[in-house]
Amino acid sequence: MTNKELYDRQKAVLDTFLGNGAITEAQYEKSLGDLTRKMGMEEPADASDAPVYFTKMINGIETRAVFDAVSVREVFIPLLRRLKALREEKGRRIVVFLAAPPAAGKSTLAEFLADLSEKTEGLSSVTAIGMDGFHRYQDYLTTHTMLRDGEEVLMVRLKGAPETFDLPKLTEALRDLRENPACPWPYYDRMRHNPVENAVTVTGDIVLLEGNYLLLDWEGWRDLRNFADYTVRVLIGEDTARRRLIPRQIASGKSPEEAKAFVEESDLYNVRTVMNAFLPADLSLRVTEKDGIPHFAEEEKTL
């Protein structure tokens, strides 16, 4: 292994630690500087190639994420420019769907795009909201059943499946979003395990709605597509989804054993549902990872 390869490997470890919140930015900068000096390496001259770090409270949990510079420069900013142009063309509020399976990072991506739209010159502000606030309440899920593979089970065991959302309520909210300049919107609190009603009031001209089933090709769900002016679909591998989902369930209060069981029984079933029954999207993005940093690349348009 060359000195450069060893340096890159150790730097990737520091990047992962920072992205996971194991070290602060100050500790990262000091450790990277020490590593650079010790190994006689020069820091990259082009700061635009440095990873972009992002921290925000999302669904009641502090979320730390890292995005590679190429994704930001070649995918995200062009997308935001496209949305600005579409808004100007339509002359009204536009609604954008960001659909992806569990663990694809759609909530974080939506919030990051909103943040990027505010901080990048020449873009229009984007408002990010989610469909998770339309989960049915926990007391409903613990007292109602659904069929899964011929077996009648309590909905709470399969929370997150399409059947555990209040589709009529979501449909009505989307109609309101298209028609009214100020629209109340709920969000989902992962620590309380329930929606929080009227958490925000949406007033923006470009609204980015993220959710698992926004492009689901099932009866009732497929009608949601009529409310969208532009659609984005994010694709992720099942192994990557499993690796991300278990820590997320643990963070929401489950034991490691409970988290693994829930992921296998419920979450991964939902991943397969989203990946196997979908409507065409205007833009499809494939997520891969390198050294723990997600990379987004455009795929050919879904047929």
C-alpha positions as MATLAB code, in Angstrom:
seq = 'MTNKELYDRQKAVLDTFLGNGAITEAQYEKSLGDLTRKMGMEEPADASDAPVYFTKMINGIETRAVFDAVSVREVFIPLLRRLKALREEKGRRIVVFLAAPPAAGKSTLAEFLADLSEKTEGLSSVTAIGMDGFHRYQDYLTTHTMLRDGEEVLMVRLKGAPETFDLPKLTEALRDLRENPACPWPYYDRMRHNPVENAVTVTGDIVLLEGNYLLLDWEGWRDLRNFADYTVRVLIGEDTARRRLIPRQIASGKSPEEAKAFVEESDLYNVRTVMNAFLPADLSLRVTEKDGIPHFAEEEKTL';
ca = [
       0.000    0.000    0.000;
       1.370    3.393   -1.003;
       1.652    6.326    1.365;
      -1.178    8.083   -0.516;
      -3.445    5.033   -0.251;
      -2.783    4.765    3.483;
      -3.484    8.476    3.894;
      -6.757    8.225    1.957;
      -7.865    5.247    4.060;
      -7.196    7.000    7.366;
      -8.820   10.207    6.111;
     -11.932    8.194    5.122;
     -12.137    6.921    8.719;
     -12.068   10.502   10.010;
     -14.749   11.481    7.464;
     -16.968    8.649    8.704;
     -16.430    9.598   12.367;
     -17.404   13.197   11.618;
     -20.421   12.194    9.569;
     -21.655    9.919   12.391;
     -21.114   12.588   15.038;
     -18.363   10.626   16.824;
     -16.032   13.649   16.656;
     -16.598   17.396   16.366;
     -15.574   19.491   13.371;
     -12.756   20.995   15.454;
     -11.468   17.520   16.370;
     -11.752   16.496   12.719;
      -9.731   19.487   11.488;
      -7.004   18.915   14.101;
      -6.791   15.170   13.413;
      -6.725   15.708    9.644;
      -4.019   18.351    9.995;
      -1.922   16.061   12.212;
      -2.377   13.187    9.768;
      -1.460   15.389    6.786;
       1.706   16.672    8.426;
       2.756   13.280    9.791;
       2.443   11.585    6.401;
       3.863   14.484    4.409;
       0.713   14.930    2.357;
      -0.672   18.186    1.035;
      -4.324   18.953    1.680;
      -6.476   19.137   -1.457;
      -6.018   22.476   -3.192;
      -9.598   22.536   -4.464;
     -11.881   23.026   -1.469;
     -14.888   22.444   -3.738;
     -14.080   18.717   -3.721;
     -14.378   18.471    0.065;
     -17.391   16.545    1.471;
     -20.342   18.639    2.607;
     -21.570   18.026    6.167;
     -25.129   18.648    7.291;
     -26.817   18.472   10.706;
     -30.501   18.995   11.487;
     -33.300   17.750   13.736;
     -35.471   15.546   11.517;
     -38.567   13.750   12.843;
     -37.463   14.436   16.406;
     -33.950   12.976   15.987;
     -30.716   14.918   15.451;
     -29.474   13.759   12.062;
     -25.906   14.126   10.818;
     -25.168   13.508    7.148;
     -22.366   13.918    4.643;
     -22.686   14.383    0.871;
     -19.909   14.182   -1.683;
     -19.074   17.310   -3.646;
     -19.746   15.664   -7.007;
     -23.356   14.873   -6.047;
     -23.872   18.456   -4.918;
     -22.259   20.004   -7.973;
     -23.489   17.667  -10.716;
     -26.878   16.453   -9.407;
     -28.372   18.586   -6.641;
     -27.667   22.097   -7.895;
     -28.786   21.298  -11.477;
     -31.985   19.793  -10.013;
     -32.652   22.942   -7.984;
     -32.076   25.080  -11.084;
     -34.556   22.906  -12.965;
     -37.157   23.435  -10.237;
     -36.613   27.185  -10.260;
     -37.179   27.266  -14.028;
     -40.300   25.112  -13.706;
     -41.729   27.414  -11.031;
     -41.132   30.425  -13.264;
     -42.726   28.643  -16.212;
     -45.839   27.619  -14.248;
     -46.262   30.973  -12.523;
     -47.620   29.305   -9.375;
     -46.554   27.040   -6.524;
     -45.094   23.763   -7.725;
     -45.148   20.497   -5.783;
     -42.227   18.121   -6.196;
     -42.335   14.476   -5.079;
     -39.169   12.837   -3.731;
     -40.016    9.130   -3.497;
     -37.687    6.507   -2.086;
     -37.720    3.328    0.008;
     -36.970    3.317    3.734;
     -33.319    4.126    4.553;
     -32.595    5.834    1.231;
     -32.034    9.065    3.171;
     -34.946   10.906    1.560;
     -35.868   13.002    4.628;
     -32.268   14.114    5.057;
     -31.860   14.715    1.334;
     -35.024   16.828    1.185;
     -33.864   18.986    4.105;
     -30.380   19.271    2.605;
     -31.795   20.397   -0.754;
     -33.888   23.021    1.034;
     -30.783   24.220    2.888;
     -28.731   24.213   -0.325;
     -31.389   26.270   -2.116;
     -31.061   28.972    0.552;
     -27.256   29.063    0.541;
     -26.541   28.879   -3.201;
     -26.683   32.061   -5.224;
     -29.156   32.132   -8.096;
     -31.555   29.498   -6.747;
     -35.104   29.811   -5.437;
     -36.019   28.777   -1.902;
     -37.338   25.236   -1.483;
     -39.603   24.133    1.376;
     -39.124   20.508    2.483;
     -41.984   18.532    4.049;
     -42.693   14.821    4.521;
     -45.581   12.355    4.282;
     -44.661   10.581    7.539;
     -47.000   12.930    9.419;
     -49.828   10.946    7.829;
     -49.003    7.772    9.749;
     -52.072    6.555   11.572;
     -51.864    7.129   15.309;
     -50.307    4.500   17.550;
     -53.594    3.774   19.362;
     -55.192    3.015   15.982;
     -52.344    0.734   14.925;
     -52.476   -1.221   18.183;
     -56.213   -1.895   17.835;
     -56.566   -2.624   14.101;
     -55.338   -5.485   11.954;
     -54.280   -6.040    8.355;
     -53.462   -9.018    6.177;
     -49.849   -9.886    5.410;
     -49.187  -13.034    3.366;
     -52.581  -14.449    4.352;
     -52.083  -13.829    8.079;
     -54.063  -11.264   10.068;
     -51.657   -9.194   12.173;
     -51.845   -6.036   14.239;
     -50.962   -2.998   12.158;
     -48.414   -1.838   14.706;
     -46.234   -4.866   13.860;
     -46.014   -3.603   10.292;
     -45.941    0.127   10.958;
     -44.632    1.937    7.906;
     -46.462   -0.251    5.378;
     -48.759    1.592    2.951;
     -51.836    0.328    4.823;
     -50.685    2.045    8.031;
     -50.936    5.521    6.494;
     -54.084    7.624    6.305;
     -54.265    7.898    2.506;
     -57.538    9.901    2.325;
     -56.121   12.464    4.756;
     -52.897   12.747    2.726;
     -54.879   13.148   -0.498;
     -56.948   15.966    0.969;
     -53.825   17.690    2.319;
     -52.205   17.566   -1.126;
     -55.301   19.110   -2.667;
     -55.113   21.870   -0.056;
     -51.409   22.330   -0.779;
     -52.130   22.905   -4.466;
     -55.018   25.304   -3.885;
     -54.143   27.393   -0.806;
     -51.153   29.741   -0.346;
     -50.845   28.880    3.368;
     -51.313   25.205    4.190;
     -50.835   23.534    7.629;
     -48.774   20.359    7.540;
     -47.994   17.641   10.122;
     -44.714   15.923   10.831;
     -43.873   12.597   12.481;
     -42.014   12.442   15.786;
     -39.974    9.228   15.944;
     -39.492    9.540   19.684;
     -43.223    9.926   20.397;
     -44.158    7.448   17.640;
     -47.043    9.681   16.564;
     -47.754   12.556   14.161;
     -47.669   16.145   15.348;
     -50.590   17.945   13.712;
     -50.227   21.392   12.117;
     -46.533   21.443   12.955;
     -45.682   23.887   10.173;
     -47.493   26.186    7.756;
     -46.329   25.781    4.164;
     -46.159   29.062    2.243;
     -43.289   28.516   -0.209;
     -43.487   28.501   -4.000;
     -41.429   25.317   -4.440;
     -42.559   22.534   -2.097;
     -40.527   19.321   -1.927;
     -42.562   16.464   -0.444;
     -40.641   13.318    0.491;
     -42.090    9.905    1.264;
     -41.900    6.184    0.618;
     -45.093    5.707   -1.366;
     -45.573    8.892   -3.366;
     -44.996    6.967   -6.619;
     -46.475    3.655   -5.492;
     -48.401    1.964   -8.287;
     -51.256    0.712   -6.086;
     -54.920    1.564   -6.201;
     -55.525    4.919   -4.515;
     -51.823    5.675   -4.140;
     -51.193    6.091   -7.855;
     -53.688    8.988   -7.891;
     -51.288   11.086   -5.783;
     -49.134   11.562   -8.879;
     -51.747   13.992  -10.198;
     -50.736   16.520   -7.531;
     -47.052   16.594   -8.526;
     -45.449   18.963  -11.035;
     -42.125   17.066  -10.963;
     -41.088   13.710   -9.525;
     -37.784   12.325   -8.291;
     -37.164    8.676   -7.407;
     -34.186    7.487   -5.343;
     -32.968    3.895   -5.694;
     -30.998    1.968   -3.077;
     -29.786   -1.608   -2.667;
     -31.434   -3.893   -0.104;
     -28.168   -4.614    1.730;
     -27.498   -0.902    2.133;
     -31.049   -0.400    3.375;
     -30.667   -3.148    5.997;
     -27.361   -1.693    7.213;
     -28.960    1.737    7.697;
     -32.334    0.660    9.080;
     -31.191   -1.251   12.159;
     -29.355    1.719   13.780;
     -32.334    3.947   12.977;
     -34.735    1.623   14.796;
     -32.371    1.457   17.762;
     -32.218    5.281   17.833;
     -36.031    5.373   18.025;
     -35.986    3.298   21.251;
     -35.939   -0.375   20.228;
     -33.414   -2.866   21.588;
     -30.904   -4.281   19.054;
     -32.879   -7.546   18.939;
     -36.211   -5.740   18.480;
     -34.681   -3.515   15.805;
     -33.351   -6.444   13.771;
     -36.670   -8.297   13.978;
     -38.695   -5.234   12.953;
     -36.383   -4.480   10.026;
     -36.620   -8.023    8.676;
     -40.385   -8.348    9.152;
     -41.523   -4.849    8.230;
     -38.963   -2.377    6.907;
     -37.372   -4.588    4.260;
     -40.804   -5.726    3.090;
     -41.593   -2.044    2.524;
     -38.290   -1.529    0.712;
     -39.210   -4.303   -1.726;
     -42.731   -2.887   -2.139;
     -41.380    0.511   -3.144;
     -38.717   -0.912   -5.454;
     -41.039   -3.343   -7.232;
     -44.238   -1.313   -7.720;
     -43.570    2.226   -8.836;
     -44.781    4.812  -11.314;
     -42.423    6.528  -13.779;
     -40.372    9.423  -12.408;
     -39.049   12.518  -14.148;
     -35.668   11.914  -12.529;
     -34.238    8.693  -11.073;
     -31.160    8.760   -8.841;
     -29.106    5.743   -7.773;
     -27.362    5.931   -4.390;
     -24.055    4.163   -3.844;
     -21.517    4.556   -1.047;
     -17.757    5.027   -1.004;
     -15.872    5.261    2.275;
     -19.209    5.738    4.040;
     -20.199    8.764    1.939;
     -23.304    8.487   -0.271;
     -22.961    9.306   -3.958;
     -25.989   10.172   -6.108;
     -25.958    9.610   -9.856;
     -28.685   10.080  -12.449;
     -30.069    6.966  -14.100;
     -31.918    6.716  -17.364;
     -35.531    7.845  -17.093;
     -37.800    5.159  -15.673;
     -40.019    3.608  -18.343;
];
